[in-house]
Amino acid sequence: MKTILTGALLALLIGAPSAFAIEPIPGSITYNGQPRAKLTKAPIGSTVYNDFYDGGQRYHETYVIQPDRSLKLVSRQIISFPND
């Protein structure tokens, strides 16, 4: 019984990162797939930022350059402005 529970827990933990992945939205750099131009001069692991508007909201995204030079979306924040 312990073996079955351990196996089930391990399978759950392996699949968890994909469940929490941030999906691109219109305006994201990777919305229609990876960009054609590769970031050849930027060091692997460096960050790239993207600010855009969608649906009346302003977004700030953070990407990390992967070893294959693709971009991985790691963070998205909605920027809200205080009412004047």
Phi, psi and omega in degrees: 000319179297324180295319179294315179295319178296317178296319179294318179295318178297317178297322178295317180291326179293322181276350185296317182302323179290333179289333182257009180294142178276127180269141177294148176237167178306127183108339177290148179299323184260021183300315179258034182100182181291146178295153181293317182284129178271145179273085188277336183266342181281137179293147176299135181092353178283164184255149176232137182247150179219124175246135180202168176249141174208125178061034179081002178251146174260133182241148173234119181246150176237131178241153174241136179281123182275165179302332178271011179072014173274167180255136176245122178285118184246343183204143173219132178234142172269125180267121179245144180255138178295147178292136179276000000 
